[in-house]
Amino acid sequence: MIVDVIVAGGGPTGMMLAGELTLAGVDAAIVERRSTPELVGSRAGGFHSRTIEILDQRGIADRFLAEGKPVQAAFFGKTTLDVSDFPTRHPYTLGLWQNHIERILAGWIEELGVPVQRGLEVAGFTQDDSGVDVHLADGGPMRALYLVGADGGRSAVRKAAGIEFPGWDATRSSLIAEVEVTEETPAGIRIDEVGIHGLHLMEDGRTTRVVVTEKQLGPAAEPTLADLRKALTEVYDTDFGVHTPTWISRFTDATRQAAAYRSGRVLLAGDAAHIHAPSGGQGIGLG
């Protein structure tokens, strides 16, 4: 397969980029390691004004507005900012879970005819003056004029390109999960010396979304239900009887930025180029 641009990674950044390239008349294709488009769990929680403006420029903002909830949720530190009089058509934050965001973006790029090859992971590449040969872990070779790594903070593309990722190591970690509980949970957000914590009942009326900062920095490993119970107990003096997790993940305040966003015909986008604490809803927006 030969295309103009191969985008490694079919998350929000990869899909938006592929859509932009296609609208510009560039032949783009996405290679995504997930075998299905469904995202397990809610993940990120929405958009800020600038992201909605960009979607509006593409004529697709209404698709997200129809499913999300506009709220005043901009913060500076612990202070809530009222942005309702900002000079924009969208002076608010849009609450919408990432699994819905990805579904809507997937529908848009499907309309544009962007090919998405799933179940394939970029393992490396070689490049020359005329293009890039992309090596896939579970498939045949692909060639493109350019390769973009939108494959996350642990980007295989960035590593294969030899691009350094300097910055600061984590000093704090948090767990985020969707679980069921047996005890009543407090509403709202709690901020203390440990960090930011919160529990939120999801749309199904059964699943609770949990965000809790760990008292000690957690290991760089997949967190367990036992880790979540421990963190909740240290903050709330109970684990609320959490059980049956849909997913559990750990994020930190590690901050790194790629030393270069380009090496020859290979470029980086999104978390592959920069990672940071996602507090305040900065993740998808910056991507």
C-alpha positions as a Markdown table, in Angstrom:
| # | Residue | x | y | z |
|---|---|---|---|---|
| 1 | Met | 0.0 | 0.0 | 0.0 |
| 2 | Ile | 1.4 | 3.4 | -1.0 |
| 3 | Val | -0.2 | 6.7 | 0.3 |
| 4 | Asp | 0.9 | 10.3 | 0.8 |
| 5 | Val | 0.8 | 10.1 | 4.6 |
| 6 | Ile | 0.5 | 7.3 | 7.1 |
| 7 | Val | -0.8 | 8.3 | 10.5 |
| 8 | Ala | 0.2 | 5.9 | 13.2 |
| 9 | Gly | -2.6 | 6.1 | 15.8 |
| 10 | Gly | -6.3 | 6.4 | 15.4 |
| 11 | Gly | -7.1 | 8.4 | 18.6 |
| 12 | Pro | -8.6 | 11.9 | 18.5 |
| 13 | Thr | -5.4 | 13.5 | 17.3 |
| 14 | Gly | -4.7 | 10.9 | 14.6 |
| 15 | Met | -8.3 | 11.0 | 13.3 |
| 16 | Met | -8.5 | 14.8 | 13.2 |
| 17 | Leu | -5.1 | 15.0 | 11.4 |
| 18 | Ala | -6.2 | 12.4 | 8.8 |
| 19 | Gly | -9.4 | 14.3 | 8.2 |
| 20 | Glu | -7.6 | 17.6 | 7.8 |
| 21 | Leu | -5.2 | 16.1 | 5.3 |
| 22 | Thr | -8.0 | 14.5 | 3.3 |
| 23 | Leu | -9.8 | 17.8 | 3.1 |
| 24 | Ala | -6.6 | 19.4 | 1.8 |
| 25 | Gly | -6.5 | 16.8 | -1.0 |
| 26 | Val | -3.7 | 14.7 | 0.6 |
| 27 | Asp | -4.1 | 10.9 | 0.5 |
| 28 | Ala | -3.9 | 9.8 | 4.1 |
| 29 | Ala | -4.4 | 6.5 | 5.9 |
| 30 | Ile | -4.6 | 5.6 | 9.6 |
| 31 | Val | -2.9 | 2.5 | 11.1 |
| 32 | Glu | -4.3 | 1.7 | 14.5 |
| 33 | Arg | -3.3 | -1.1 | 16.9 |
| 34 | Arg | -6.7 | -1.4 | 18.5 |
| 35 | Ser | -8.7 | -4.1 | 16.5 |
| 36 | Thr | -12.1 | -2.3 | 17.0 |
| 37 | Pro | -13.1 | 1.3 | 17.0 |
| 38 | Glu | -14.8 | 1.0 | 20.4 |
| 39 | Leu | -12.9 | 2.6 | 23.3 |
| 40 | Val | -13.1 | 0.8 | 26.6 |
| 41 | Gly | -14.2 | 3.3 | 29.2 |
| 42 | Ser | -15.0 | 7.0 | 29.1 |
| 43 | Arg | -11.3 | 8.2 | 29.3 |
| 44 | Ala | -11.0 | 12.0 | 28.8 |
| 45 | Gly | -13.9 | 14.3 | 29.5 |
| 46 | Gly | -14.4 | 17.0 | 26.9 |
| 47 | Phe | -13.3 | 20.1 | 25.0 |
| 48 | His | -12.4 | 23.7 | 25.8 |
| 49 | Ser | -13.5 | 26.6 | 23.6 |
| 50 | Arg | -10.6 | 26.6 | 21.2 |
| 51 | Thr | -11.1 | 23.0 | 20.2 |
| 52 | Ile | -14.8 | 23.6 | 19.6 |
| 53 | Glu | -13.9 | 26.5 | 17.4 |
| 54 | Ile | -11.7 | 24.3 | 15.3 |
| 55 | Leu | -14.4 | 21.7 | 15.0 |
| 56 | Asp | -16.8 | 24.5 | 14.0 |
| 57 | Gln | -14.4 | 25.6 | 11.2 |
| 58 | Arg | -14.8 | 22.1 | 9.8 |
| 59 | Gly | -18.6 | 22.2 | 10.1 |
| 60 | Ile | -18.8 | 19.4 | 12.6 |
| 61 | Ala | -19.0 | 21.1 | 16.0 |
| 62 | Asp | -22.8 | 20.5 | 16.1 |
| 63 | Arg | -22.2 | 16.8 | 16.1 |
| 64 | Phe | -20.4 | 17.1 | 19.4 |
| 65 | Leu | -22.7 | 19.8 | 20.9 |
| 66 | Ala | -25.7 | 17.6 | 20.3 |
| 67 | Glu | -24.3 | 14.9 | 22.6 |
| 68 | Gly | -22.3 | 16.9 | 25.1 |
| 69 | Lys | -23.2 | 19.3 | 27.9 |
| 70 | Pro | -21.9 | 22.9 | 27.9 |
| 71 | Val | -20.6 | 23.8 | 31.3 |
| 72 | Gln | -18.5 | 26.6 | 32.9 |
| 73 | Ala | -15.5 | 24.5 | 33.9 |
| 74 | Ala | -12.4 | 26.6 | 33.2 |
| 75 | Phe | -10.0 | 26.8 | 36.1 |
| 76 | Phe | -6.9 | 28.8 | 37.1 |
| 77 | Gly | -5.4 | 26.7 | 39.9 |
| 78 | Lys | -8.3 | 26.2 | 42.3 |
| 79 | Thr | -10.2 | 29.3 | 41.0 |
| 80 | Thr | -13.2 | 28.8 | 38.7 |
| 81 | Leu | -13.1 | 31.2 | 35.7 |
| 82 | Asp | -16.3 | 32.6 | 34.2 |
| 83 | Val | -15.7 | 32.6 | 30.4 |
| 84 | Ser | -19.3 | 33.2 | 29.4 |
| 85 | Asp | -18.4 | 36.7 | 28.0 |
| 86 | Phe | -15.3 | 35.6 | 26.1 |
| 87 | Pro | -15.3 | 36.7 | 22.4 |
| 88 | Thr | -16.2 | 33.3 | 20.9 |
| 89 | Arg | -19.2 | 31.5 | 19.6 |
| 90 | His | -18.5 | 28.9 | 22.2 |
| 91 | Pro | -17.7 | 30.5 | 25.6 |
| 92 | Tyr | -17.9 | 27.3 | 27.6 |
| 93 | Thr | -16.3 | 23.9 | 28.1 |
| 94 | Leu | -18.1 | 20.9 | 26.5 |
| 95 | Gly | -18.5 | 17.9 | 28.8 |
| 96 | Leu | -18.3 | 14.8 | 26.5 |
| 97 | Trp | -16.5 | 11.5 | 27.2 |
| 98 | Gln | -13.7 | 10.5 | 24.9 |
| 99 | Asn | -15.5 | 7.3 | 23.8 |
| 100 | His | -18.2 | 9.4 | 22.3 |
| 101 | Ile | -15.7 | 11.9 | 20.9 |
| 102 | Glu | -13.9 | 9.1 | 19.1 |
| 103 | Arg | -17.1 | 7.6 | 17.8 |
| 104 | Ile | -18.2 | 11.0 | 16.3 |
| 105 | Leu | -14.7 | 11.6 | 14.8 |
| 106 | Ala | -14.7 | 8.1 | 13.3 |
| 107 | Gly | -18.0 | 8.8 | 11.6 |
| 108 | Trp | -16.6 | 12.0 | 10.2 |
| 109 | Ile | -13.5 | 10.5 | 8.7 |
| 110 | Glu | -15.5 | 7.6 | 7.3 |
| 111 | Glu | -17.6 | 10.1 | 5.4 |
| 112 | Leu | -14.4 | 11.6 | 4.1 |
| 113 | Gly | -13.2 | 8.2 | 2.9 |
| 114 | Val | -10.2 | 7.9 | 5.2 |
| 115 | Pro | -9.0 | 4.3 | 5.3 |
| 116 | Val | -8.3 | 2.9 | 8.7 |
| 117 | Gln | -6.4 | -0.3 | 9.1 |
| 118 | Arg | -7.0 | -1.8 | 12.5 |
| 119 | Gly | -5.1 | -4.4 | 14.5 |
| 120 | Leu | -1.8 | -3.2 | 13.1 |
| 121 | Glu | 1.0 | -1.6 | 15.1 |
| 122 | Val | 3.9 | 0.3 | 13.8 |
| 123 | Ala | 7.1 | -1.3 | 15.0 |
| 124 | Gly | 9.6 | 0.9 | 13.1 |
| 125 | Phe | 10.5 | 2.4 | 9.8 |
| 126 | Thr | 13.2 | 3.2 | 7.3 |
| 127 | Gln | 13.2 | 6.4 | 5.3 |
| 128 | Asp | 15.0 | 7.7 | 2.2 |
| 129 | Asp | 14.9 | 10.8 | 0.1 |
| 130 | Ser | 11.6 | 9.8 | -1.5 |
| 131 | Gly | 9.5 | 8.3 | 1.2 |
| 132 | Val | 9.2 | 6.1 | 4.3 |
| 133 | Asp | 8.8 | 2.3 | 4.5 |
| 134 | Val | 6.7 | 1.5 | 7.6 |
| 135 | His | 7.3 | -1.8 | 9.3 |
| 136 | Leu | 4.2 | -3.3 | 11.0 |
| 137 | Ala | 4.4 | -5.7 | 13.9 |
| 138 | Asp | 1.5 | -7.8 | 12.5 |
| 139 | Gly | 1.3 | -7.0 | 8.8 |
| 140 | Gly | 3.0 | -6.4 | 5.5 |
| 141 | Pro | 5.1 | -3.3 | 4.7 |
| 142 | Met | 3.5 | 0.1 | 3.8 |
| 143 | Arg | 5.1 | 3.0 | 2.1 |
| 144 | Ala | 4.3 | 6.7 | 2.2 |
| 145 | Leu | 5.8 | 10.0 | 1.5 |
| 146 | Tyr | 5.5 | 10.9 | 5.2 |
| 147 | Leu | 4.8 | 9.1 | 8.5 |
| 148 | Val | 3.2 | 10.9 | 11.4 |
| 149 | Gly | 3.4 | 9.3 | 14.9 |
| 150 | Ala | 0.2 | 10.0 | 16.8 |
| 151 | Asp | 0.7 | 6.9 | 18.8 |
| 152 | Gly | 0.8 | 8.2 | 22.3 |
| 153 | Gly | 3.2 | 9.0 | 25.1 |
| 154 | Arg | 5.1 | 5.8 | 24.6 |
| 155 | Ser | 5.3 | 6.5 | 20.9 |
| 156 | Ala | 7.1 | 3.7 | 18.9 |
| 157 | Val | 7.5 | 6.2 | 16.0 |
| 158 | Arg | 9.3 | 8.7 | 18.2 |
| 159 | Lys | 11.6 | 6.1 | 19.6 |
| 160 | Ala | 12.4 | 4.6 | 16.2 |
| 161 | Ala | 13.1 | 8.1 | 14.9 |
| 162 | Gly | 15.7 | 8.6 | 17.7 |
| 163 | Ile | 14.0 | 11.8 | 18.9 |
| 164 | Glu | 14.8 | 12.5 | 22.6 |
| 165 | Phe | 11.9 | 13.2 | 25.0 |
| 166 | Pro | 13.4 | 15.4 | 27.7 |
| 167 | Gly | 11.4 | 16.7 | 30.6 |
| 168 | Trp | 10.5 | 16.1 | 34.3 |
| 169 | Asp | 9.7 | 12.7 | 35.9 |
| 170 | Ala | 6.5 | 12.2 | 37.8 |
| 171 | Thr | 6.1 | 13.5 | 41.3 |
| 172 | Arg | 2.4 | 12.5 | 41.7 |
| 173 | Ser | 0.1 | 9.8 | 40.3 |
| 174 | Ser | -3.6 | 9.3 | 40.1 |
| 175 | Leu | -5.9 | 6.4 | 39.3 |
| 176 | Ile | -8.9 | 6.8 | 37.1 |
| 177 | Ala | -11.4 | 4.0 | 36.8 |
| 178 | Glu | -15.0 | 3.0 | 36.1 |
| 179 | Val | -16.3 | 0.5 | 38.7 |
| 180 | Glu | -19.4 | -0.5 | 40.5 |
| 181 | Val | -19.8 | 0.3 | 44.2 |
| 182 | Thr | -21.8 | -1.1 | 47.2 |
| 183 | Glu | -21.7 | 2.1 | 49.3 |
| 184 | Glu | -23.1 | 5.5 | 48.7 |
| 185 | Thr | -20.5 | 7.9 | 47.3 |
| 186 | Pro | -20.0 | 11.6 | 47.9 |
| 187 | Ala | -20.8 | 13.9 | 45.0 |
| 188 | Gly | -18.4 | 16.5 | 43.7 |
| 189 | Ile | -14.6 | 17.0 | 43.8 |
| 190 | Arg | -12.4 | 16.9 | 46.8 |
| 191 | Ile | -9.1 | 18.8 | 46.8 |
| 192 | Asp | -6.6 | 18.2 | 49.7 |
| 193 | Glu | -2.9 | 18.0 | 50.3 |
| 194 | Val | -2.7 | 14.7 | 48.5 |
| 195 | Gly | -4.4 | 15.9 | 45.3 |
| 196 | Ile | -7.7 | 16.0 | 43.5 |
| 197 | His | -10.3 | 13.3 | 43.9 |
| 198 | Gly | -13.8 | 12.7 | 42.7 |
| 199 | Leu | -16.6 | 10.2 | 42.1 |
| 200 | His | -19.2 | 10.6 | 39.5 |
| 201 | Leu | -22.2 | 8.3 | 38.6 |
| 202 | Met | -22.2 | 7.5 | 34.9 |
| 203 | Glu | -25.1 | 7.7 | 32.5 |
| 204 | Asp | -26.1 | 4.1 | 33.0 |
| 205 | Gly | -26.9 | 4.8 | 36.7 |
| 206 | Arg | -24.8 | 1.8 | 37.7 |
| 207 | Thr | -21.2 | 2.6 | 37.0 |
| 208 | Thr | -19.2 | 5.1 | 39.0 |
| 209 | Arg | -16.2 | 7.0 | 37.5 |
| 210 | Val | -13.5 | 7.4 | 40.0 |
| 211 | Val | -10.5 | 9.7 | 40.0 |
| 212 | Val | -8.2 | 9.6 | 43.1 |
| 213 | Thr | -4.7 | 10.8 | 43.7 |
| 214 | Glu | -2.4 | 8.2 | 45.2 |
| 215 | Lys | -0.7 | 9.1 | 48.5 |
| 216 | Gln | 2.6 | 7.7 | 47.2 |
| 217 | Leu | 3.8 | 7.8 | 43.6 |
| 218 | Gly | 2.5 | 4.6 | 41.9 |
| 219 | Pro | 4.8 | 2.3 | 39.9 |
| 220 | Ala | 5.0 | 2.4 | 36.1 |
| 221 | Ala | 2.8 | -0.7 | 35.9 |
| 222 | Glu | -0.9 | -1.5 | 35.1 |
| 223 | Pro | -2.9 | -0.6 | 38.3 |
| 224 | Thr | -5.1 | -3.2 | 40.0 |
| 225 | Leu | -8.4 | -3.1 | 41.8 |
| 226 | Ala | -6.3 | -3.5 | 45.0 |
| 227 | Asp | -4.4 | -0.3 | 44.2 |
| 228 | Leu | -7.7 | 1.6 | 43.7 |
| 229 | Arg | -9.1 | 0.3 | 47.0 |
| 230 | Lys | -6.0 | 1.4 | 48.8 |
| 231 | Ala | -6.0 | 4.9 | 47.3 |
| 232 | Leu | -9.7 | 5.4 | 48.0 |
| 233 | Thr | -9.3 | 4.2 | 51.6 |
| 234 | Glu | -6.4 | 6.6 | 52.2 |
| 235 | Val | -8.4 | 9.6 | 51.1 |
| 236 | Tyr | -12.0 | 8.7 | 52.0 |
| 237 | Asp | -11.4 | 6.1 | 54.8 |
| 238 | Thr | -13.4 | 3.6 | 52.8 |
| 239 | Asp | -13.1 | 2.0 | 49.3 |
| 240 | Phe | -16.9 | 2.3 | 48.8 |
| 241 | Gly | -16.9 | -1.5 | 48.1 |
| 242 | Val | -15.6 | -0.9 | 44.5 |
| 243 | His | -15.9 | -4.0 | 42.3 |
| 244 | Thr | -16.3 | -5.2 | 38.7 |
| 245 | Pro | -14.0 | -2.6 | 37.1 |
| 246 | Thr | -14.6 | -1.8 | 33.4 |
| 247 | Trp | -11.1 | -0.3 | 33.3 |
| 248 | Ile | -8.5 | 1.1 | 35.6 |
| 249 | Ser | -5.6 | 3.4 | 34.5 |
| 250 | Arg | -2.9 | 5.4 | 36.1 |
| 251 | Phe | -1.8 | 8.9 | 35.0 |
| 252 | Thr | 0.9 | 11.1 | 36.4 |
| 253 | Asp | 2.2 | 14.7 | 36.3 |
| 254 | Ala | 5.3 | 13.7 | 34.3 |
| 255 | Thr | 6.0 | 16.5 | 31.8 |
| 256 | Arg | 8.0 | 15.9 | 28.6 |
| 257 | Gln | 8.3 | 17.4 | 25.2 |
| 258 | Ala | 10.0 | 16.0 | 22.1 |
| 259 | Ala | 13.3 | 17.6 | 21.3 |
| 260 | Ala | 12.0 | 17.9 | 17.7 |
| 261 | Tyr | 8.6 | 17.4 | 16.1 |
| 262 | Arg | 10.2 | 16.1 | 12.9 |
| 263 | Ser | 13.0 | 13.9 | 11.7 |
| 264 | Gly | 13.2 | 13.9 | 7.9 |
| 265 | Arg | 9.9 | 12.6 | 6.6 |
| 266 | Val | 8.7 | 11.5 | 10.1 |
| 267 | Leu | 6.6 | 13.8 | 12.3 |
| 268 | Leu | 5.0 | 13.7 | 15.7 |
| 269 | Ala | 1.6 | 14.8 | 17.0 |
| 270 | Gly | -0.3 | 14.7 | 20.2 |
| 271 | Asp | 1.0 | 12.8 | 23.2 |
| 272 | Ala | 3.8 | 11.4 | 21.0 |
| 273 | Ala | 5.2 | 15.0 | 21.0 |
| 274 | His | 4.2 | 16.1 | 24.5 |
| 275 | Ile | 2.9 | 14.7 | 27.7 |
| 276 | His | 1.8 | 16.6 | 30.8 |
| 277 | Ala | -0.7 | 16.3 | 33.7 |
| 278 | Pro | -4.2 | 16.2 | 32.1 |
| 279 | Ser | -5.8 | 18.2 | 34.9 |
| 280 | Gly | -8.1 | 20.9 | 33.6 |
| 281 | Gly | -9.0 | 19.0 | 30.4 |
| 282 | Gln | -5.8 | 19.8 | 28.5 |
| 283 | Gly | -5.2 | 16.4 | 26.9 |
| 284 | Ile | -7.3 | 16.1 | 23.7 |
| 285 | Gly | -7.4 | 19.9 | 23.3 |
| 286 | Leu | -3.6 | 20.2 | 23.0 |
| 287 | Gly | -3.5 | 17.2 | 20.7 |
